[in-house]
Amino acid sequence: MHSAQLVTSLAIIGESFDQWQQIKELCEQSTDDSSGLAAGILSRRIEMDFGSFTVKYLILFIDQKFSYNIKPTFRYSMKQLMEEGIENILAKIGRKTIIRAQMKNKQDIRSTSP
């Protein structure tokens, strides 16, 4: 799985839509309409003992004034992001995504073996 590309989703619940600007600056692509909802894509290269991986993050920003019923892979409040550090969280999510993909690939390989 060397230099594989993986994708994961991340929802960020913000206290106000103004907070989106901090995330938007990190994104390679983004969209917003000042309604309190926004989306962005960013990627990070994650180095692991067993290879180097590109993880793409689909980020959904939701102002807390909205009721929502979404189930992203990961969900954080803007407060958690600021306390832990955005880059630290992205690295943690990236590593989890890579490990899950590795485990899934090993299961798939074993299940197809005679």
Buried (B, 14 or more C-beta within 10 A) or exposed (E): EEEBEBBBBBBBBBEEBEBBEBBBEBBEEBEBEEEBBBBBBBBBEBEEEEEEBBBBBBBBBBBBEEEEEEEBBBBBBBEEBEEEEBEEBBBEBBBBBBEEBBEEEEEEEEEEEE
